[in-house]
Amino acid sequence: MASIVLEEVIAAAPERAWSALADFANAHRAFAGVLTDCRLESDDVRVATFANGQQVRERLIGIDHDRRRIAYSALSFAHHNATFEVAAAGSGSRVIWSCDLLPNEAATQVRALMEAGLAAVKRNLA
């Protein structure tokens, strides 16, 4: 199983960063430039549309507001589990995005999307 962990310090205060990343139905706001749309298909499944037109269905696994942690799964993989965590870092926030997935061969493409996504979050929440 491939594991990817990205970490970035951003200018936004933890409360603001968490509010944006915990908004499961509106991920396209924090990820503008990478995502163009996000819509709920049900209470716990969203369809995220990427800038290249690709759509991905993702299921919300859980949100822990006290720990500022959200977990979700992209449904198109044999296995996919990802989390975002937000912590204070000086006057800003540390965002940690982790992902475990199968097949292993998808890791390079997924890492590139995650890197672009985290750069978008840093830019959009500045």
C-alpha positions as CSV (number, residue, x, y, z in Angstrom):
1,M,0.0,0.0,0.0
2,A,1.3,3.4,-0.9
3,S,1.4,6.1,1.8
4,I,1.7,9.8,1.1
5,V,2.1,12.5,3.8
6,L,2.3,16.2,2.9
7,E,2.7,19.0,5.4
8,E,2.6,22.7,4.9
9,V,2.5,25.8,7.1
10,I,0.0,28.3,5.8
11,A,-0.8,31.9,6.9
12,A,-4.4,31.3,7.9
13,A,-5.2,31.0,11.5
14,P,-6.2,27.4,12.6
15,E,-9.9,28.3,13.0
16,R,-10.1,29.7,9.4
17,A,-8.1,26.8,7.9
18,W,-10.2,24.3,9.7
19,S,-13.4,25.9,8.7
20,A,-12.4,25.7,5.1
21,L,-11.1,22.2,5.1
22,A,-14.0,20.8,7.2
23,D,-16.6,22.1,4.7
24,F,-17.0,18.8,2.9
25,A,-19.7,20.1,0.5
26,N,-17.6,23.1,-0.6
27,A,-14.1,21.8,-1.0
28,H,-13.8,23.7,-4.3
29,R,-13.5,27.0,-2.4
30,A,-10.3,26.1,-0.5
31,F,-9.0,24.1,-3.5
32,A,-9.9,26.7,-6.2
33,G,-7.6,26.3,-9.2
34,V,-7.5,22.5,-8.7
35,L,-11.2,21.9,-8.1
36,T,-13.8,23.7,-10.1
37,D,-16.9,22.3,-8.4
38,C,-18.0,20.1,-5.5
39,R,-21.6,18.9,-5.0
40,L,-23.2,16.6,-2.5
41,E,-24.6,13.4,-3.9
42,S,-25.9,12.3,-0.4
43,D,-25.1,13.4,3.2
44,D,-21.8,11.7,3.1
45,V,-20.8,11.4,-0.6
46,R,-19.6,14.3,-2.7
47,V,-18.6,14.6,-6.3
48,A,-15.5,16.7,-6.8
49,T,-14.7,18.1,-10.2
50,F,-11.1,18.8,-11.1
51,A,-9.8,21.6,-13.4
52,N,-9.2,18.9,-16.1
53,G,-12.8,17.9,-16.0
54,Q,-12.2,14.6,-14.1
55,Q,-14.8,13.8,-11.4
56,V,-14.2,11.8,-8.3
57,R,-16.7,10.5,-5.8
58,E,-15.6,10.8,-2.2
59,R,-17.2,9.5,1.0
60,L,-16.9,11.3,4.3
61,I,-15.7,8.9,6.9
62,G,-15.7,11.3,9.9
63,I,-15.0,14.8,11.2
64,D,-13.5,15.5,14.6
65,H,-13.9,19.2,15.2
66,D,-12.0,19.1,18.6
67,R,-8.9,17.6,16.9
68,R,-9.5,19.5,13.7
69,R,-9.3,16.2,11.7
70,I,-11.4,15.1,8.7
71,A,-11.2,11.7,7.0
72,Y,-12.6,10.7,3.6
73,S,-12.2,8.0,1.0
74,A,-12.1,8.4,-2.8
75,L,-14.4,5.6,-4.1
76,S,-12.6,4.9,-7.4
77,F,-9.6,3.1,-5.8
78,A,-9.2,-0.4,-4.6
79,H,-8.4,1.3,-1.3
80,H,-8.1,5.0,-0.4
81,N,-8.2,6.6,3.0
82,A,-7.1,10.3,3.5
83,T,-7.1,12.7,6.3
84,F,-6.6,16.4,6.9
85,E,-5.4,17.7,10.2
86,V,-5.0,21.4,11.2
87,A,-2.8,22.6,14.1
88,A,-1.6,25.9,15.2
89,A,1.9,27.0,13.9
90,G,2.9,30.4,15.2
91,S,0.3,32.9,13.9
92,G,-0.7,30.4,11.1
93,S,-1.5,26.8,10.7
94,R,0.2,23.5,9.9
95,V,-1.9,21.4,7.5
96,I,-1.1,17.7,7.4
97,W,-2.6,15.7,4.5
98,S,-2.2,11.9,4.6
99,C,-3.3,9.3,2.2
100,D,-3.0,5.5,2.0
101,L,-4.0,4.0,-1.3
102,L,-4.0,1.0,-3.6
103,P,-3.0,0.3,-6.2
104,N,0.6,1.4,-5.5
105,E,1.0,2.5,-9.1
106,A,-1.5,5.4,-8.6
107,A,0.7,7.0,-5.9
108,T,2.7,9.3,-8.3
109,Q,-0.5,10.7,-9.9
110,V,-2.2,11.1,-6.5
111,R,0.9,12.8,-4.9
112,A,1.0,15.3,-7.8
113,L,-2.7,16.2,-7.2
114,M,-2.2,16.4,-3.5
115,E,0.8,18.7,-4.0
116,A,-1.2,21.0,-6.3
117,G,-4.1,20.9,-3.9
118,L,-2.1,21.9,-0.9
119,A,-0.5,24.7,-2.9
120,A,-4.0,25.9,-3.8
121,V,-5.1,25.8,-0.1
122,K,-2.0,27.8,0.9
123,R,-2.7,30.4,-1.9
124,N,-6.5,30.5,-1.3
125,L,-6.3,30.9,2.5
126,A,-3.5,33.4,2.5
